[in-house]
Structure formats: structure tokens, C-alpha cells
């Protein structure tokens, strides 16, 4: 895409420029939002070295002539060793004898008469009763496979360290089929482990623990510095039940180490010597070349006052009080001249109390925002940790070209894989802060600075949410510098398909939380961030690819943390994520996954795409000009063909139903009157594909949003979908209107940083790697018809702050239970005779000492919210709202916005609301 932006930091007001080439190709999330954002290439090598590469010990055998039983067939792993007594394989009932083969030196090869090169050959017996129920529950995708019994007398601990294969023979004694094995089932049964892992610091020793049951040998190479060539010590670890360990002196602290793991790797059919970081690393050298031996409990890595930070955290009485502001660490300050140069784009920018960015965050906090959601801050690939390796583009040259020029695009593209910008959804090690955001990527600097950032945000009233990406890893195999887990226990940590290939539906290298030690790693990592970095919430990327069981354990684990035992109050840690249901996990294909529908009753939030799509129109996968409730559907057509007038009006009425369910926290059982005049539950309001709109059991399970880092910014998508001839003022009002729906809905409101300032990324819907130029908070587009002025931006900020003040002015906007919402929230202007383009919501409170509803709000007893997306003023009268003592909310009455012209007449129950305006009327006690 060629329409690009030039933009400025928080400290200046910008001038957006030309929005051209609006028609983006239709893309699915997998095609665009996921696959492309991870497109940076993997590094690989073939020679043995100590920079996380590997060497091989065995050449690949020649292929057999029989394609169904050839050497190539060993590159597949189509059989599953599911328990120590059962191997599952999808072979026909008429096949003959079956054997298990093992070679410790990985010398198996396939010939016409069978498998050769084995040390062990074991006959397997086919059963007649299929796979046991517990196996089907763990591996539902192989429920129909044949089951083969394995003799109980085998040395299983030795066998899993070998190259393994099974072969089945026909009645003539010829090999009919052969394949490798997938081992997670037997590994979970025999080697599930709950003891210490990683580096453990005691008074007089440092101990290393590594879970690697398939490894044949493990060494730890200890280095004094992050870069010296030769280790000062090489330590042979000893194994006990799949866990390798070694004990060293206390002077190891501050040193670096890597593991050299000798292990069979199914991707190469060889015994590899893999050099890898510790999966439980808590510190790293620059770009993760070596693991730092660092004790996170040491006073040396704690900012002053760190241990008492829990006492300084802002109060959070209920998760219903949460509101979230999504922000990228580098976006926040990379171009802010009010931040010192050495802090720009890094953790310490958040400690610059007088900077424009921090001042803005303080205003957001004062207005009511409770949480800052930081895009990934763990160790990820795609950005060098050492800043001197970054490449930069010439800003003056960029400014000299028109925003829609090919030249501007070319300048950015030329360095996009070598600059300092990336969203960070390329996980390498989950448990270490990203080095590129620190002043020094080596040593403990990143740990200290990250903690200072959390401390600084907490002290200005903002809790911190970490974006965790446990659903996939950036690299796999024995060669990549960025591969870790797949070097330690190859074939275990990553989810594999029926052929043994790695599943890539998330984008690449899907992880398998259904495996015990993968789940354990996720839980241990969460606990580390919560306890050692005092994180206040976690957003799970592609949460639907994680098992529901894992998410429930995560919630329980975090909730169990206490100030007395752990220094943090885990009951105040909020978790939420993307509950999309697709890929191999769809419809519980790998077990019950953490999808929107499956999480009903779990108390875990999931993003509500229904309200987003109804407000904006279509979906991220549909036609980009498809309009929605706030972008002119029916009311201001943009020329895109959506059918005849009656069909378009129907689309608007259905969109309104979707929005109203969303404003009622997207509750599954919330009862409302739909556009046809029928009383229906939220789950009975259906989307275009027939799926229910409502799916939540409580308000904290719904995260309402209209934009996020994925896809276009709110201002961009409004600019894209609206008619070309409307004014920039009208687009700005639509921006505010969309935000107002999210801010005043029940559930958890979520906002993308910069939406409150009309942020633009020049219609770049997937700017994960587009650099600082396209990700700055303020745009500068050239076309005057799309160009917000300083006055527009200031008004947008004021309106956003006012909305948040209104939300937090009454607990009625933040009801805690589904029952409270059903009892108190009503929608008017419903049914077939409604006024097109108008949502009217009331929220009722009780009165102290009066039977009926309990009193929640000491100030207001009744609230009416009217959302008018029409290009003209609207009048609405309702007998149910007659003779009330309603008045415009004081915040809106005192604002500079046109909303102050809204009126209410008690005698007629008539409201007048200006065009493209959300008005809030309150009845004081």
C-alpha cells in the first residue's frame, strides 16, 4: 500500500494528509493480520558453533523405491505413542504384523523388505477395542485411529531418546507402510514434572534444571561475559527421570550460559547437538545469544521502593471498573522531543514525569482509564537489541515526498526488517523483557528498567497489562538462532498435524498447551511476570488456540497470589484475550479450547468483535467499503452496493440489535426487544453466519472495542468507509460517536492508543513492521478533505476525556453482574417502528429504603444515553421517559462540544440530540 503517513509525537499537534488507495484487497486474519506480521525470515546454519546453531552427526539415507514405505516416510510422524502401552496409527484393518523400531544413533532407513539400522525391534499387537476414552479426550483428532499394544517390559526411558519408527507388513512380508512417531502422550505420562526448572539460587550455590527427557546428553557452557568466545567452564548435567541438573558455585551469578543438548530431531532424522538458551531464562545477553544467570530476588535488580509497590498500586474494587488503553512501548515516545534522547522508544520514557506522553497518560488516568495494555515486551525477534545495529531512514527525505508516493514507501520498505520497530508478536523467550527497549541489552539493565516502567505507571494511577503470546513461537528446528523449545525437546512443545508437520494456523509454530509441560511453562511464566514484575493483567494473543483448562488454571494461579506470600494481590489481576475459534483447534479439535463460547462462566474476558463490526460495518475480512452504524450505513451511503434500500435499512436495524446486545455486556441471556418486535435473548440475536451475538455470562467476560493495533485505526477506517464528500468535521464526530458507544457500554471498554487523537496509519491495517514513521501517534496526511486540524484533535481529546469522566461518574455504567444488567438496563426505540439510526438506553437505580432495586449510585437515580448517528438532529419522545427530572450530564453541559445543545422536555418525554452525537441525561437524587 502506498498511502503513507508522516507524523509527530505527543508533544505536537499534527496535520493528516492524503488518504489514497483505499481499496485494500480482501484478506483474512490469517492472510494478513497474522501471516504478514511475522514475515521476517529465520536465520539458519549448518556448522557447529556456540551461537545457537547445531551440527549433525548422520547423513540422510537414500530413498526406497516404494513410496508408501520409503525413507521419505520417516520424515513423517503419522503414528502417536499416546501412553506407554499404546501406539495409535491410522492404518487399515487388513494390514499384517506391526513393529516398533528404535535406533540410538538415528540410523533407521527403509528398504523394500522393511526398516533397517535398528538397535531394537519390538512386535506390536493390534487391539480390537480402539483407543481408550482418556486418550481420545487428550487427542480428539485421532479418535478413529487403530490402537497397538506395546509390551510393558520395555525400557521406555531409553527408547524415547532414540529415533523411533513403526512399520507394518503385508501378507507377503513386504513393508506396506512406515512412519515416525509423535511422543507427547508418553512423555506426559512418564515425565510430567512439577519440581524446579531454570536457574535456582540458594545461599551458597546456583543449580540448573532442564526438562529434556528425549536428550541423550546435556552440557552447560558457562561464560564470563556475553561475547567472549570460549566458555570458562563446561558442566555435564546429570539426568533423573527426564530432568537434567547441575550445581555450581555462587560466583556463577552474573555469568552467562547456554545448553548444548544432544537429541534426536525429527525434522532432520538425525542426532543433533543443539545450542540453546534455557527455556526458563530470566535474563539474556543482547539479542538472546546467551542466558544471564540473574536472581530476580536480588536487591541489585530492584528499583528503590520496589518491594512495597503493591501498597502504591491504584485501587481496583472490581473488574467491572477496568478500562484499557492499548499502547506500544516504542510508539509512546520514539519521536517525542520532550523525552530525553536516550530514553526515547524505551522503558524509561514512562519515568519521564514531565514529558508530553506521561502528561497525557496522567490526564487519561485522572479521567478514569485504569490499565495500560503494552504490546509485547518479552524477548521477540525482528528487532536487534543493540541499537547501533539499527538502520534509519532520512526523515527530511520522507517529508519531501507526497504521502502517497512510491518513493516514501520504498524508503520505509528498504529498512523495515532492520530498523527498531516491530509489534513484537514473534516470541523467542517468554520470560525475559525485550532488550531493545532497554538502555543496555546486556546484563540486568532490561530487568531494572522494566520494573521502573511498571513502578512509574502504577504511581500515576495506571495498572499494567502484559500482552502475552503463548500460542506460537517465532522459530523451530535445530538450526535457527531463535529456536529454543524445539531444540530442547523436539516435537513436544509445538502442536503437530496428523503427518507430524508443525501446525501454523496462528501464523507459524503453534504451541501445544494441551501438553502438560507446555501448560506448565505458560503458568510458570505468568507467575514470574506477576510476582517478579508486579504485572496487573494479561492479554492473551489468539487465546482460542490455548486450551480452556490452561486458562482456568492461569486464572486460579494468579488469583492465589497474595501480598503476604508473593508481594502482589493476585485477586486484582485481570486476564482477557482473543477468543477466536479457527484452525486445528476449531470446534474443540484439540480439546476444549478458550474460545468465546467455551469461556462462558469462566470470568475471563474476550474481545467482542460483534460490536466492532456492527459499528464500523462488515468485518476485517469483508469488503473495506462496507458501511456500519457509525460510518453511514443507510443514512449516508458511500456508493458501495449493498442491495436495495429496504435491504440496507434492514442491515442497519440488525446492526443496532448487535450493538445493543454489546452495550448490555454481550450477555448470552440478556433479554431485549429486537428489530422485529420480538423479545429475544442475546444468544438468539444472530450474526450473518448464524452464530449467536451474545455469549458472555457476566460483564467482565466482554471486552468491547472498536479498534486495536490490528487492522486500520478508528479514524482511518471511518475515512475509508464514509462518502468522499463529507467534511473532516463530520468524520471527527463519527470517530467520537464510535468511541462513545464503547465508553458507555456495560463490560470492559478497550481503546487503541491514539484513537482519542484521531490517529492515522494511512490505512495501513497491519503496521506491525512499518516502522516509527507509520506508527507515530499523530498523522500528517495531505488531502485537506481528510485533514484534522489542531482544533479537531483538541476537541477529540476533550470529548474522550469527558466520556471517561461520565463512565466513572456513576457505578450504573459499570454494573457487576448479569442480573444487575438485566434488571436495570433497558433499550427504547426498539421494534419495527423505530426511528432509523437512534439508540436509546436507560439505566435505572433503586432508592434506599424502598423495596425493589437496591441503590448503587448516591448521586444519580436514572440515566438515559441517546446515540444519534444521523447527519441531522433527532427528536425522540417516549412515554416511559416522561415526567422525569432528567438533565444533561454536568460534564457535557460544561463541555465546548455541540452536545451541550441537547435538550429534554419532561412534559412530553421528548429528547433533542444534535447530529452524530451521544448525549447522556441524568436524574440527580
ChimeraX attribute file (.defattr): number of C-alpha atoms within 10 A of each C-alpha:
attribute: neighborCount
match mode: 1-to-1
recipient: residues
	/A:1	16
	/A:2	19
	/A:3	22
	/A:4	30
	/A:5	30
	/A:6	27
	/A:7	27
	/A:8	21
	/A:9	21
	/A:10	25
	/A:11	18
	/A:12	13
	/A:13	21
	/A:14	24
	/A:15	21
	/A:16	27
	/A:17	26
	/A:18	20
	/A:19	26
	/A:20	19
	/A:21	13
	/A:22	19
	/A:23	12
	/A:24	14
	/A:25	11
	/A:26	12
	/A:27	14
	/A:28	14
	/A:29	16
	/A:30	17
	/A:31	13
	/A:32	20
	/A:33	20
	/A:34	20
	/A:35	16
	/A:36	16
	/A:37	22
	/A:38	22
	/A:39	15
	/A:40	16
	/A:41	11
	/A:42	15
	/A:43	12
	/A:44	16
	/A:45	14
	/A:46	12
	/A:47	11
	/A:48	16
	/A:49	13
	/A:50	19
	/A:51	18
	/A:52	27
	/A:53	26
	/A:54	26
	/A:55	19
	/A:56	19
	/A:57	10
	/A:58	14
	/A:59	11
	/A:60	14
	/A:61	13
	/A:62	12
	/A:63	15
	/A:64	16
	/A:65	12
	/A:66	16
	/A:67	12
	/A:68	14
	/A:69	26
	/A:70	24
	/A:71	23
	/A:72	19
	/A:73	22
	/A:74	25
	/A:75	18
	/A:76	21
	/A:77	26
	/A:78	24
	/A:79	27
	/A:80	25
	/A:81	21
	/A:82	24
	/A:83	19
	/A:84	19
	/A:85	17
	/A:86	25
	/A:87	27
	/A:88	25
	/A:89	21
	/A:90	15
	/A:91	15
	/A:92	9
	/A:93	9
	/A:94	7
	/A:95	13
	/A:96	17
	/A:97	15
	/A:98	21
	/A:99	20
	/A:100	22
	/A:101	23
	/A:102	25
	/A:103	21
	/A:104	22
	/A:105	19
	/A:106	27
	/A:107	20
	/A:108	24
	/A:109	23
	/A:110	26
	/A:111	18
	/A:112	15
	/A:113	13
	/A:114	19
	/A:115	25
	/A:116	16
	/A:117	15
	/A:118	20
	/A:119	15
	/A:120	14
	/A:121	15
	/A:122	14
	/A:123	17
	/A:124	21
	/A:125	16
	/A:126	19
	/A:127	12
	/A:128	10
	/A:129	8
	/A:130	15
	/A:131	21
	/A:132	11
	/A:133	11
	/A:134	9
	/A:135	16
	/A:136	18
	/A:137	14
	/A:138	17
	/A:139	18
	/A:140	16
	/A:141	17
	/A:142	20
	/A:143	18
	/A:144	13
	/A:145	18
	/A:146	21
	/A:147	27
	/A:148	22
	/A:149	16
	/A:150	20
	/A:151	14
	/A:152	10
	/A:153	7
	/A:154	12
	/A:155	9
	/A:156	14
	/A:157	16
	/A:158	14
	/A:159	16
	/A:160	21
	/A:161	23
	/A:162	26
	/A:163	27
	/A:164	26
	/A:165	26
	/A:166	26
	/A:167	24
	/A:168	23
	/A:169	19
	/A:170	14
	/A:171	11
	/A:172	9
	/A:173	13
	/A:174	16
	/A:175	24
	/A:176	23
	/A:177	21
	/A:178	28
	/A:179	27
	/A:180	24
	/A:181	28
	/A:182	28
	/A:183	22
	/A:184	24
	/A:185	22
	/A:186	21
	/A:187	25
	/A:188	17
	/A:189	12
	/A:190	15
	/A:191	19
	/A:192	18
	/A:193	15
	/A:194	9
	/A:195	8
	/A:196	14
	/A:197	21
	/A:198	17
	/A:199	24
	/A:200	15
	/A:201	22
	/A:202	11
	/A:203	7
	/A:204	9
	/A:205	14
	/A:206	19
	/A:207	18
	/A:208	19
	/A:209	21
	/A:210	23
	/A:211	25
	/A:212	24
	/A:213	24
	/A:214	26
	/A:215	27
	/A:216	18
	/A:217	18
	/A:218	24
	/A:219	20
	/A:220	24
	/A:221	20
	/A:222	22
	/A:223	23
	/A:224	18
	/A:225	19
	/A:226	19
	/A:227	13
	/A:228	9
	/A:229	11
	/A:230	13
	/A:231	16
	/A:232	13
	/A:233	12
	/A:234	16
	/A:235	15
	/A:236	16
	/A:237	19
	/A:238	16
	/A:239	19
	/A:240	10
	/A:241	13
	/A:242	19
	/A:243	21
	/A:244	21
	/A:245	23
	/A:246	17
	/A:247	16
	/A:248	14
	/A:249	13
	/A:250	14
	/A:251	11
	/A:252	19
	/A:253	17
	/A:254	18
	/A:255	19
	/A:256	26
	/A:257	30
	/A:258	25
	/A:259	27
	/A:260	25
	/A:261	24
	/A:262	23
	/A:263	29
	/A:264	31
	/A:265	26
	/A:266	25
	/A:267	17
	/A:268	17
	/A:269	23
	/A:270	23
	/A:271	25
	/A:272	26
	/A:273	28
	/A:274	33
	/A:275	33
	/A:276	32
	/A:277	30
	/A:278	27
	/A:279	20
	/A:280	19
	/A:281	22
	/A:282	23
	/A:283	31
	/A:284	30
	/A:285	22
	/A:286	20
	/A:287	22
	/A:288	29
	/A:289	21
	/A:290	30
	/A:291	29
	/A:292	30
	/A:293	26
	/A:294	24
	/A:295	19
	/A:296	19
	/A:297	11
	/A:298	9
	/A:299	11
	/A:300	12
	/A:301	18
	/A:302	18
	/A:303	15
	/A:304	12
	/A:305	9
	/A:306	19
	/A:307	15
	/A:308	12
	/A:309	16
	/A:310	15
	/A:311	12
	/A:312	14
	/A:313	21
	/A:314	17
	/A:315	13
	/A:316	13
	/A:317	9
	/A:318	14
	/A:319	21
	/A:320	22
	/A:321	22
	/A:322	21
	/A:323	23
	/A:324	23
	/A:325	24
	/A:326	20
	/A:327	20
	/A:328	22
	/A:329	22
	/A:330	24
	/A:331	25
	/A:332	25
	/A:333	30
	/A:334	23
	/A:335	21
	/A:336	24
	/A:337	16
	/A:338	18
	/A:339	24
	/A:340	13
	/A:341	14
	/A:342	11
	/A:343	19
	/A:344	24
	/A:345	25
	/A:346	25
	/A:347	29
	/A:348	25
	/A:349	29
	/A:350	27
	/A:351	20
	/A:352	18
	/A:353	15
	/A:354	12
	/A:355	19
	/A:356	20
	/A:357	21
	/A:358	23
	/A:359	16
	/A:360	15
	/A:361	19
	/A:362	19
	/A:363	15
	/A:364	22
	/A:365	23
	/A:366	16
	/A:367	19
	/A:368	24
	/A:369	27
	/A:370	22
	/A:371	25
	/A:372	26
	/A:373	27
	/A:374	18
	/A:375	22
	/A:376	26
	/A:377	25
	/A:378	22
	/A:379	24
	/A:380	28
	/A:381	26
	/A:382	25
	/A:383	26
	/A:384	22
	/A:385	25
	/A:386	18
	/A:387	17
	/A:388	8
	/A:389	12
	/A:390	16
	/A:391	13
	/A:392	16
	/A:393	18
	/A:394	9
	/A:395	11
	/A:396	8
	/A:397	11
	/A:398	21
	/A:399	14
	/A:400	10
	/A:401	13
	/A:402	18
	/A:403	26
	/A:404	21
	/A:405	15
	/A:406	14
	/A:407	16
	/A:408	22
	/A:409	19
	/A:410	13
	/A:411	16
	/A:412	22
	/A:413	15
	/A:414	13
	/A:415	17
	/A:416	24
	/A:417	21
	/A:418	19
	/A:419	22
	/A:420	26
	/A:421	25
	/A:422	27
	/A:423	25
	/A:424	24
	/A:425	27
	/A:426	26
	/A:427	24
	/A:428	27
	/A:429	28
	/A:430	25
	/A:431	23
	/A:432	23
	/A:433	28
	/A:434	31
	/A:435	33
	/A:436	25
	/A:437	25
	/A:438	25
	/A:439	19
	/A:440	17
	/A:441	24
	/A:442	22
	/A:443	22
	/A:444	23
	/A:445	17
	/A:446	25
	/A:447	25
	/A:448	20
	/A:449	25
	/A:450	23
	/A:451	23
	/A:452	22
	/A:453	20
	/A:454	25
	/A:455	27
	/A:456	21
	/A:457	24
	/A:458	23
	/A:459	16
	/A:460	21
	/A:461	21
	/A:462	28
	/A:463	28
	/A:464	25
	/A:465	27
	/A:466	22
	/A:467	22
	/A:468	25
	/A:469	22
	/A:470	24
	/A:471	26
	/A:472	27
	/A:473	29
	/A:474	25
	/A:475	23
	/A:476	24
	/A:477	24
	/A:478	33
	/A:479	28
	/A:480	24
	/A:481	25
	/A:482	28
	/A:483	27
	/A:484	26
	/A:485	26
	/A:486	22
	/A:487	34
	/A:488	31
	/A:489	20
	/A:490	23
	/A:491	25
	/A:492	24
	/A:493	27
	/A:494	27
	/A:495	23
	/A:496	21
	/A:497	16
	/A:498	17
	/A:499	16
	/A:500	21
	/A:501	18
	/A:502	17
	/A:503	20
	/A:504	20
	/A:505	18
	/A:506	22
	/A:507	24
	/A:508	21
	/A:509	23
	/A:510	23
	/A:511	26
	/A:512	24
	/A:513	26
	/A:514	23
	/A:515	21
	/A:516	21
	/A:517	21
	/A:518	19
	/A:519	23
	/A:520	18
	/A:521	19
	/A:522	21
	/A:523	18
	/A:524	17
	/A:525	20
	/A:526	23
	/A:527	21
	/A:528	17
	/A:529	19
	/A:530	23
	/A:531	22
	/A:532	19
	/A:533	23
	/A:534	28
	/A:535	24
	/A:536	28
	/A:537	24
	/A:538	21
	/A:539	22
	/A:540	23
	/A:541	22
	/A:542	22
	/A:543	25
	/A:544	29
	/A:545	33
	/A:546	28
	/A:547	24
	/A:548	22
	/A:549	16
	/A:550	21
	/A:551	25
	/A:552	16
	/A:553	14
	/A:554	20
	/A:555	21
	/A:556	13
	/A:557	16
	/A:558	25
	/A:559	15
	/A:560	14
	/A:561	20
	/A:562	14
	/A:563	13
	/A:564	8
	/A:565	10
	/A:566	15
	/A:567	19
	/A:568	27
	/A:569	22
	/A:570	24
	/A:571	17
	/A:572	17
	/A:573	22
	/A:574	23
	/A:575	23
	/A:576	24
	/A:577	24
	/A:578	21
	/A:579	25
	/A:580	22
	/A:581	20
	/A:582	17
	/A:583	15
	/A:584	19
	/A:585	21
	/A:586	16
	/A:587	14
	/A:588	20
	/A:589	15
	/A:590	23
	/A:591	20
	/A:592	22
	/A:593	28
	/A:594	30
	/A:595	26
	/A:596	24
	/A:597	18
	/A:598	19
	/A:599	23
	/A:600	19
	/A:601	12
	/A:602	17
	/A:603	20
	/A:604	23
	/A:605	28
	/A:606	30
	/A:607	22
	/A:608	27
	/A:609	22
	/A:610	23
	/A:611	29
	/A:612	24
	/A:613	22
	/A:614	27
	/A:615	28
	/A:616	27
	/A:617	27
	/A:618	18
	/A:619	17
	/A:620	21
	/A:621	14
	/A:622	13
	/A:623	17
	/A:624	20
	/A:625	26
	/A:626	23
	/A:627	34
	/A:628	25
	/A:629	30
	/A:630	29
	/A:631	31
	/A:632	25
	/A:633	27
	/A:634	23
	/A:635	20
	/A:636	15
	/A:637	18
	/A:638	20
	/A:639	13
	/A:640	13
	/A:641	10
	/A:642	15
	/A:643	9
	/A:644	8
	/A:645	10
	/A:646	10
	/A:647	12
	/A:648	18
	/A:649	17
	/A:650	13
	/A:651	20
	/A:652	25
	/A:653	25
	/A:654	21
	/A:655	25
	/A:656	24
	/A:657	26
	/A:658	26
	/A:659	25
	/A:660	24
	/A:661	29
	/A:662	32
	/A:663	26
	/A:664	28
	/A:665	34
	/A:666	32
	/A:667	28
	/A:668	23
	/A:669	20
	/A:670	24
	/A:671	20
	/A:672	24
	/A:673	19
	/A:674	24
	/A:675	20
	/A:676	13
	/A:677	13
	/A:678	13
	/A:679	13
	/A:680	14
	/A:681	19
	/A:682	27
	/A:683	20
	/A:684	19
	/A:685	19
	/A:686	16
	/A:687	16
	/A:688	9
	/A:689	6
	/A:690	9
	/A:691	12
	/A:692	18
	/A:693	26
	/A:694	28
	/A:695	28
	/A:696	32
	/A:697	23
	/A:698	29
	/A:699	30
	/A:700	29
	/A:701	30
	/A:702	32
	/A:703	28
	/A:704	30
	/A:705	26
	/A:706	26
	/A:707	24
	/A:708	17
	/A:709	20
	/A:710	18
	/A:711	19
	/A:712	22
	/A:713	26
	/A:714	28
	/A:715	26
	/A:716	24
	/A:717	25
	/A:718	24
	/A:719	26
	/A:720	25
	/A:721	25
	/A:722	24
	/A:723	19
	/A:724	13
	/A:725	8
	/A:726	14
	/A:727	14
	/A:728	18
	/A:729	15
	/A:730	14
	/A:731	25
	/A:732	23
	/A:733	21
	/A:734	28
	/A:735	26
	/A:736	27
	/A:737	24
	/A:738	27
	/A:739	25
	/A:740	21
	/A:741	27
	/A:742	25
	/A:743	26
	/A:744	23
	/A:745	25
	/A:746	32
	/A:747	34
	/A:748	28
	/A:749	26
	/A:750	25
	/A:751	25
	/A:752	21
	/A:753	23
	/A:754	23
	/A:755	25
	/A:756	22
	/A:757	28
	/A:758	27
	/A:759	26
	/A:760	31
	/A:761	31
	/A:762	34
	/A:763	28
	/A:764	24
	/A:765	19
	/A:766	20
	/A:767	23
	/A:768	22
	/A:769	27
	/A:770	23
	/A:771	24
	/A:772	25
	/A:773	23
	/A:774	23
	/A:775	30
	/A:776	26
	/A:777	26
	/A:778	28
	/A:779	29
	/A:780	26
	/A:781	28
	/A:782	19
	/A:783	14
	/A:784	15
	/A:785	19
	/A:786	24
	/A:787	24
	/A:788	25
	/A:789	17
	/A:790	14
	/A:791	10
	/A:792	18
	/A:793	20
	/A:794	15
	/A:795	20
	/A:796	21
	/A:797	21
	/A:798	16
	/A:799	25
	/A:800	22
	/A:801	21
	/A:802	19
	/A:803	25
	/A:804	21
	/A:805	19
	/A:806	20
	/A:807	23
	/A:808	18
	/A:809	17
	/A:810	18
	/A:811	17
	/A:812	25
	/A:813	22
	/A:814	24
	/A:815	26
	/A:816	19
	/A:817	16
	/A:818	21
	/A:819	13
	/A:820	18
	/A:821	24
	/A:822	16
	/A:823	14
	/A:824	16
	/A:825	23
	/A:826	18
	/A:827	21
	/A:828	20
	/A:829	19
	/A:830	22
	/A:831	17
	/A:832	14
	/A:833	10
	/A:834	16
	/A:835	14
	/A:836	18
	/A:837	24
	/A:838	24
	/A:839	22
	/A:840	20
	/A:841	21
	/A:842	18
	/A:843	20
	/A:844	22
	/A:845	22
	/A:846	18
	/A:847	16
	/A:848	12
	/A:849	9
	/A:850	9
	/A:851	8
	/A:852	10
	/A:853	15
	/A:854	13
	/A:855	16
	/A:856	17
	/A:857	18
	/A:858	14
	/A:859	13
	/A:860	20
	/A:861	21
	/A:862	21
	/A:863	23
	/A:864	23
	/A:865	20
	/A:866	24
	/A:867	24
	/A:868	26
	/A:869	27
	/A:870	24
	/A:871	16
	/A:872	13
	/A:873	14
	/A:874	21
	/A:875	16
	/A:876	18
	/A:877	17
	/A:878	13
	/A:879	11
	/A:880	9
	/A:881	20
	/A:882	16
	/A:883	13
	/A:884	16
	/A:885	16
	/A:886	23
	/A:887	19
	/A:888	22
	/A:889	19
	/A:890	13
	/A:891	16
	/A:892	23
	/A:893	18
	/A:894	12
	/A:895	14
	/A:896	11
	/A:897	14
	/A:898	15
	/A:899	21
	/A:900	18
	/A:901	13
	/A:902	23
	/A:903	18
	/A:904	22
	/A:905	17
	/A:906	17
	/A:907	11
	/A:908	15
	/A:909	17
	/A:910	17
	/A:911	19
	/A:912	18
	/A:913	26
	/A:914	22
	/A:915	19
	/A:916	28
	/A:917	26
	/A:918	27
	/A:919	26
	/A:920	27
	/A:921	23
	/A:922	22
	/A:923	17
	/A:924	15
	/A:925	11
